[in-house]
Amino acid sequence: MSAAAVELGDAGRNAARIAEVAPADTLSPADRYQELFVAVQAGRVFSDSKTFVDCAPLHDPEDILDAYRARRSLPDFDLAAFVHDNFRPEHARESRYVADPQRTLVEHIDYLWDVLTRQPRQHPVRSSLLPLPNPYVVPGGRFGEMYYWDSYFSMLGLAGSGRLDLMRSMADNFAYLIDTFGHIPNGNRSYYLSRSQPPVFALMTELFEAHGLCRALRYLPRLRKEHAFWMDGGEQLRHNEVHRHCVRMDDGALLNRYWDDRDTPREESYLEDVTTAAQGRRPVHEVYRELRAGAESGWDFSSRWCGGDGALASIRTTSILPVDLNSFLHKLETQIAQLSGACGDQASAQEFSRCAEARKKAIDRWLWSDAAGAYLDYDWQRDHRRDHLCAATATPLFVGVASPMQARRVAETIRTRLLKDGGIATSECFSGEQWDRPNGWAPLQWMAISGLSDYGETVLSQEIGRRWLSTVASLYRREHKLVEKYVLQLPPEGAHGGSGGEYPLQDGFGWTNGVVRRLLQDMAAGAGEGG
């Protein structure tokens, strides 16, 4: 069957399923509720800005807005009471989940998949949740929707747990999102539609094929659509011009940056963004765009995106060409080339092979630092390579774009500068932001472990894995949970969950579960082979 025929079959099945669930409201809460939205968020009716934008309206949204406009000037009007009369907060189900301390770590993770699974028929009507045709896994805690790059790392564990049913469902959900919106949003919420997240769908399709789920060729049309989203307007750029995600360098190379199409406060962090923008001297809409672009990176937030003082108000994400984004796009181009060749489309195979080779040369030219022995982000506005070393330096190894020499140099740099008691450090900077020291994150551990292993740096790869598993297991033994991020400098009493950022530490937690489950599986397989 051709890729086009498969696409039509998938679309038909998804359309039939989506017709059974609540219709999507693609207007974001800020657009839908206008001045009511501003009043609720600025007045801190809920302690977490995300709570209101995730609420389900109890009546028609237009009627709610009309009622607010009619009553807000009355002397006895109570905004909080009005909100609670007209909206239902969607409390996280897993907040009521109590772990069984008798379960092993593997048993705990295997059990949690069902706790973290959401069903299409659970979608509340007229809320910001974008309905999906199939069940899906959410991260946990305050994150009750499916996130793009989180899901890849969760899938690693789903495969280890034998939950190919959920992997298949999520694969078709991502295909549905691309078919419907032209890209995969940050998450399946209307307020995430203006941005994506690190493009890892190509990695997902490899995972599906590796586990016998389906042929990656099935998703070729979606991979091409995703590439078109990230490269929109790029071909028309002249030297030193930019458009959306694309930047044309002065040597003609085309590289990418993170971007968001809107320049208003993030709706899920409205008051936080307004406060941040007020602390700087730039026009506030510029700061809002940079914050949104930082959220698209998945590293929200980090000194990686900030100016010299490291303050969040100095954020300048769109000025930076990230190592990880361009590595993922190289993987996407390579995957499209291979799959196009497999289905006999040699013209497309050659086209995307040229794109991948051009990007590899651009990564070497602009993002590789021989002096540092590392891949570093590039500031295209200030025309210099940034000296901010972070765990993204392992991403070229993870996707196979590094040379053996570069891999050896990166391994030594990681060993001497980023390796800590509990795993690989996110960065070398203590900024107070969550994507910096002292926190460690599961996806960064996995990309370093896997990338180093692929290049024969087995000792370092295994050491990072051992330290990370020790960190996670230490907290699990004491508190019987897995969390979003961990402190890597271990105190005498054992591991602690990470800190910093805009919200309290979350437990659940999708990508930690996925990476740990996969590492434990690999460790067991290695022990079996050794025996």
GUKOL-517521 format. One line per 8 residues: number of its first residue (from 1); for each residue x, y, z of C-alpha. Coordinates in steps of 0.05 Angstrom, whole numbers, plus 32768, in hexadecimal, padded with zeros to 4 digits. Layout:
# GUKOL-517521
NUM	X,Y,Z | ...
# end
This chain:
# GUKOL-517521
1	8000,8000,8000 | 801A,8045,7FEF | 8029,807A,8024 | 7FF0,80A4,8008 | 7FBE,806B,800F | 7FD5,805D,8056 | 7FCC,80A7,8066 | 7F85,80A7,804C
9	7F75,8069,8075 | 7F92,8086,80B4 | 7F6D,80C8,80A9 | 7F2B,80A3,809F | 7F32,807B,80DF | 7F47,80B8,8107 | 7F0D,80E1,80EA | 7EDC,80AB,80FF
17	7EF8,80AA,8146 | 7EFC,80F5,814D | 7EB3,80FC,813A | 7EA2,80D6,817A | 7EC4,8107,81A9 | 7EBB,8150,81BC | 7EC7,8183,8184 | 7F06,81AC,8188
25	7F03,81F6,819A | 7F41,8210,8177 | 7F39,8256,8194 | 7F68,825C,81CF | 7F4B,8271,8212 | 7F68,82B7,820A | 7F45,82BF,81C7 | 7F05,829C,81DF
33	7EFC,82C1,8221 | 7F20,8303,8212 | 7F1B,8334,824D | 7EFF,82FD,827A | 7F3F,82D5,826D | 7F6B,8311,827F | 7F43,831F,82BE | 7F48,82D7,82D7
41	7F92,82D0,82C8 | 7FA7,8315,82DF | 7F7C,830E,831E | 7F9B,82CA,832F | 7F57,82A9,8339 | 7F7F,8268,8336 | 7FC5,8262,8354 | 7FDD,823E,8314
49	7FD2,8264,82D3 | 7FC9,8221,82AF | 7F8B,8210,82D8 | 7F5C,8241,82B7 | 7F71,8233,826F | 7F65,81E9,827C | 7F20,81F4,829B | 7EE2,81D7,8279
57	7EAB,820B,826F | 7E68,81F6,828D | 7E41,8220,825B | 7E4A,823A,8215 | 7E8A,8265,8215 | 7E67,829E,81F1 | 7E30,829F,8225 | 7E64,829F,825D
65	7E88,82DB,823E | 7E46,8300,8234 | 7E33,82F3,827D | 7E76,830C,8295 | 7E70,834C,826D | 7E2A,8358,8288 | 7E3C,834C,82D1 | 7E84,8362,82DB
73	7E72,83AB,82EC | 7E3F,8398,8320 | 7E55,83AC,8366 | 7E4E,8366,8383 | 7E70,8342,8349 | 7E9F,830B,8361 | 7ECF,82F5,832A | 7EE6,82B5,834D
81	7E9E,82A0,835B | 7E8B,82AF,8313 | 7EC4,8284,82F9 | 7EB3,8249,8327 | 7E6A,824E,8312 | 7E7B,824A,82C9 | 7EBA,821E,82C4 | 7ECF,81DB,82DE
89	7F1A,81D3,82ED | 7F36,8193,82D0 | 7F5B,8177,830C | 7F92,8146,82FD | 7F7A,80FF,8308 | 7FBF,80E6,831D | 7FBF,8117,8357 | 7F92,80E5,837A
97	7FBE,80AA,8368 | 7FE2,8088,83A2 | 801D,805D,8390 | 8024,8017,83AD | 8068,8016,83D1 | 806C,7FCB,83C7 | 8074,7FD2,837C | 80B9,7FD1,835C
105	80CD,800C,8331 | 80BD,7FE5,82F2 | 8079,7FCF,830D | 806A,8017,8322 | 8078,8032,82DC | 8051,7FFA,82B9 | 8015,8009,82E6 | 8019,8054,82DB
113	800D,8052,8290 | 7FC3,8047,829B | 7FC1,807E,82D0 | 7FE0,80AE,829E | 7FB5,8099,8263 | 7F7C,80C6,824B | 7F42,80AF,8220 | 7F22,80D8,81E8
121	7EDD,80D3,8209 | 7EF9,80F6,8247 | 7F03,8136,8220 | 7ED8,816D,823F | 7EAC,8193,820F | 7EC2,81D9,81F8 | 7F02,81D9,8220 | 7F48,81EA,8207
129	7F58,81A0,8200 | 7F5F,818C,81B6 | 7F3C,8149,81AF | 7F63,810F,8195 | 7F48,80D0,8175 | 7F6E,809E,81A0 | 7F86,8094,81E8 | 7FC6,80B6,81FC
137	7FF7,80BD,8236 | 8000,80FF,825A | 803D,8113,8284 | 8018,8119,82C6 | 800D,814D,82FC | 7FF3,818F,82DF | 8000,8175,8298 | 7FBF,8152,8285
145	7FCA,8154,8239 | 7FF8,8131,8208 | 803A,8155,81FC | 8062,814D,81BD | 80AB,813F,81CF | 8098,8122,8214 | 8072,80EB,81F0 | 80AF,80CF,81CC
153	80D3,80C2,820D | 8093,80A5,822C | 808E,8076,81F0 | 80D2,8059,8200 | 80B4,803F,8241 | 8072,802B,8222 | 8098,7FFD,81F4 | 80BD,7FDF,822F
161	807C,7FD4,8253 | 805D,7FB2,8217 | 802A,7FE9,820D | 802D,7FEA,81C2 | 7FE2,7FF9,81C2 | 7FF0,803E,81E0 | 802B,804A,81B2 | 7FFF,803C,8175
169	7FC8,8069,818F | 7FF8,80A2,819C | 8019,8099,8158 | 7FD6,80A3,8136 | 7FC6,80DE,8164 | 8005,8102,814D | 7FF4,80F2,8104 | 7FAF,810F,8110
177	7FCC,814F,812D | 7FF9,8159,80F1 | 7FC0,814B,80C1 | 7F92,817B,80E6 | 7FBF,81B5,80F9 | 7FFB,81AD,80CA | 802B,81A1,8104 | 802D,8180,8148
185	801D,81B4,817D | 8043,81BA,81BE | 8009,8193,81DD | 7FC0,8185,81CB | 7FA5,81C7,81E6 | 7F8B,8201,81BD | 7FBC,8230,81DF | 7FF6,8206,81C5
193	7FE3,820A,817B | 8012,8244,816B | 8050,821B,8179 | 806C,81D4,8176 | 80A2,81B2,819F | 80E4,8190,818D | 80D3,8169,814E | 80DC,8120,8162
201	80A5,8100,8137 | 80DB,80E1,810B | 80F9,80C0,8149 | 80B4,80A6,815B | 80AA,8086,8117 | 80EC,8061,811E | 80D5,8048,8162 | 8093,8030,8145
209	80B7,8008,8110 | 80EB,7FED,813F | 80B4,7FCF,816B | 808D,7FB2,8132 | 8054,7FE3,813B | 8051,7FFA,80F3 | 807F,800F,80BB | 809B,8055,80C2
217	8087,805F,8079 | 803F,8065,8091 | 804F,80AA,80AD | 8079,80C6,8074 | 8043,80F8,805E | 8041,8113,80A6 | 808C,8118,80AB | 808C,8142,806C
225	8056,816F,8088 | 807D,8179,80C8 | 80BB,818B,80A1 | 8093,81BE,8079 | 807A,81DD,80BA | 80C1,81E7,80D5 | 80DD,81FF,8092 | 80A4,822E,807F
233	80C0,8269,8058 | 8108,8251,805C | 8116,8246,8013 | 8104,828E,8002 | 8135,82AC,8034 | 8173,82D1,801D | 81B4,82D4,8045 | 81A9,82ED,808D
241	815D,82EC,8088 | 812D,82C9,80B7 | 80E5,82B1,80B4 | 80C1,828C,80EB | 80EC,824F,80FC | 811F,825A,80C5 | 8160,8281,80C4 | 818C,8289,8086
249	81D4,8291,809A | 8206,82BD,8077 | 8225,8281,8054 | 81E1,826C,8039 | 81D6,8234,806B | 818F,822C,8085 | 8186,821D,80CF | 814C,821F,80FF
257	8137,8241,813F | 80FD,823A,816E | 80C2,8268,8161 | 807A,8275,8174 | 8049,8298,8147 | 802A,82C1,8180 | 8049,82FA,81A8 | 8019,82FC,81E3
265	8022,82DE,8229 | 801E,8293,822A | 7FD7,8285,8241 | 7FEB,824C,826F | 801F,827B,8290 | 7FFD,82BE,8285 | 800E,82E2,82C5 | 8054,82C5,82C7
273	8063,82E0,8281 | 8046,8324,8290 | 8071,8328,82CE | 80B0,8312,82A8 | 80A5,8344,826F | 809C,837D,82A1 | 80E1,836F,82BD | 8105,837F,827C
281	810C,83BC,8250 | 80F6,839F,820E | 80B1,83A5,81F0 | 8087,8371,8214 | 8070,834F,81D4 | 80B9,833E,81C4 | 80C2,831D,8208 | 8081,82F6,8200
289	8098,82DA,81BD | 80DA,82C5,81DA | 80B8,82A3,8215 | 808A,827E,81E6 | 80C4,8268,81BA | 80E8,8250,81F8 | 80AB,8226,8208 | 80AD,8207,81C3
297	80F5,81F1,81D2 | 80DD,81C5,820B | 8113,81E7,8236 | 80E4,8217,8258 | 810B,8237,8274 | 8157,8239,8274 | 8191,8269,8276 | 819F,824A,8231
305	816D,827B,8213 | 817F,82B8,823D | 81AC,82F4,8236 | 81EC,8302,825D | 81CB,830E,82A1 | 81A5,82CC,829C | 8164,82EC,82B2 | 8125,82D0,8291
313	8111,8316,827A | 814F,8316,824E | 8136,82D8,8228 | 8147,82D8,81DE | 8136,8292,81C5 | 8128,82A7,817D | 816F,82C2,8176 | 818D,827D,8184
321	8198,8243,8155 | 8192,8206,8182 | 81BD,81C8,817C | 8183,8199,818D | 814F,81B7,815E | 817D,81B3,8122 | 8192,816D,8134 | 814A,8156,8137
329	813C,8176,80F4 | 8178,8153,80D6 | 8159,8112,80EF | 8116,8125,80D0 | 8137,8134,808D | 815E,80F3,808E | 8120,80CB,809F | 80F8,80EB,8067
337	8130,80DC,8036 | 8134,8093,804B | 80E9,8087,804A | 80E1,80AB,8008 | 8115,807E,7FEA | 80F2,8041,8007 | 80B1,8052,7FE4 | 80D3,8061,7FA2
345	80D1,80AC,7FA4 | 8119,80B8,7F90 | 8110,8102,7F82 | 80F9,810F,7FC9 | 812F,80E1,7FE4 | 8164,8109,7FC2 | 8145,814C,7FD6 | 8143,813B,8020
353	8187,811A,801E | 81A2,815D,8005 | 817D,8181,803C | 8199,8153,8072 | 81E0,8159,8057 | 81DA,81A5,8053 | 81C2,81A7,809B | 81FA,817A,80B2
361	822D,81A9,8093 | 820A,81E5,80B3 | 820A,81C3,80F7 | 8255,81B7,80F0 | 8261,81FE,80D8 | 8236,8224,8109 | 8229,81F8,8146 | 8268,81CF,8150
369	829E,81ED,817C | 82E2,81CC,8175 | 82FD,81F6,81AE | 82C7,81DE,81DE | 82C3,8197,81C2 | 8278,819F,81C1 | 823C,81B5,8199 | 8224,81FA,81AF
377	81E9,8225,819C | 81F5,825F,816D | 81DD,82A7,8177 | 81CE,82BC,8130 | 81BC,8304,8143 | 81FE,8310,8167 | 8224,82E3,8137 | 8249,82B7,8169
385	8246,8272,8186 | 822B,8272,81CD | 8258,8257,8204 | 821D,823A,822B | 822B,81EF,822E | 81EE,81C5,823A | 81D6,817E,8233 | 81BC,818D,81EC
393	8204,8182,81D6 | 81F5,8137,81D6 | 81BB,813D,81A4 | 81E6,8139,8165 | 8200,80F6,817F | 81B9,80E0,818E | 81A2,80EB,8146 | 81E4,80D4,8127
401	81FB,8116,8107 | 823E,8119,812D | 827F,80FE,8111 | 82A5,80CA,813B | 82D7,8101,814E | 82A1,8131,8163 | 8280,80FA,818C | 82C1,80EB,81B1
409	82CA,8135,81C0 | 8282,813D,81D8 | 828A,8100,8205 | 82C7,811D,8226 | 82A4,8160,8230 | 8268,813F,824F | 8294,8116,827C | 82BC,8152,8296
417	8286,8188,8297 | 8240,816B,829B | 8244,8128,82BE | 8229,812D,8305 | 8218,80FE,833E | 81D2,80F1,8323 | 81DC,80F3,82D8 | 81EB,8127,82A2
425	81DF,816F,82B5 | 81AF,819A,828D | 81E1,81D3,828B | 821B,81F1,82B3 | 81F2,822C,82CB | 81CB,8235,830C | 8196,8266,82F5 | 8159,8254,831D
433	8137,823C,82DD | 8123,81F3,82DA | 814C,81E2,829B | 818E,81F2,82BD | 81B6,81D6,82F6 | 81AB,81B4,8325 | 8173,8191,82FF | 8178,8153,82D4
441	8143,813E,82A2 | 8132,80FA,8287 | 8132,810C,823C | 8177,812A,8241 | 8192,80ED,8265 | 8175,80BF,822F | 8191,80E7,81F4 | 81D6,80E8,8213
449	81D5,809F,8227 | 81BB,8087,81E3 | 81E6,80B6,81BA | 8227,80A5,81DF | 8217,805B,81D9 | 820C,8060,818E | 8252,807E,8186 | 8274,8049,81B0
457	827B,8074,81EF | 825E,803A,8217 | 8280,8046,825A | 8267,808E,8260 | 8223,807B,8245 | 821A,8045,8279 | 8234,8071,82B1 | 8201,80A7,82A1
465	81CB,8072,82A0 | 81E1,8054,82E2 | 81E3,8098,8305 | 81A0,80AD,82EA | 817E,806C,82FE | 819D,8072,8343 | 817F,80B9,8349 | 813A,80A3,8335
473	813B,8064,835F | 8152,808A,839D | 8116,80B9,839B | 80E7,807F,838A | 80FE,8057,83C6 | 80F0,8092,83F4 | 80B1,80B0,83D5 | 8096,807A,83A5
481	8090,80A8,8369 | 80B3,80C0,832B | 80B8,810B,831D | 80C2,813B,82E3 | 810A,814E,82F4 | 813F,813D,8328 | 8177,8160,834D | 81B7,813F,8335
489	81E5,8152,836F | 81CF,811D,83A0 | 81CD,8130,83EA | 81DC,80FC,8420 | 8192,80EC,842A | 8188,80DA,83E0 | 816A,80F6,83A1 | 813B,8131,839E
497	810B,814A,836A | 8121,8187,8343 | 810C,81CE,834E | 8107,8212,832B | 80DA,822A,82F4 | 8092,8242,82F3 | 806E,8209,8316 | 8078,81D7,834F
505	809B,8194,8342 | 806D,8164,831D | 8068,811A,8327 | 804D,80E5,82F9 | 8076,80EA,82CE | 8073,80D5,8285 | 80B8,80DE,8269 | 80DC,80CA,82AA
513	80B2,808A,82AA | 80C3,807D,8261 | 810E,8088,8265 | 8116,8062,82A7 | 80ED,8027,828D | 8117,8023,824E | 8159,8028,8275 | 8144,7FF1,82A5
521	8130,7FC6,826A | 8173,7FD2,8248 | 8197,7FC3,8289 | 8172,7F81,8292 | 8180,7F6E,824A | 81CA,7F7E,8254 | 81CD,7F54,8293 | 81AC,7F1B,826E
529	81DE,7F1E,8235 | 8217,7F21,8267 | 81FC,7EE5,828B
# end
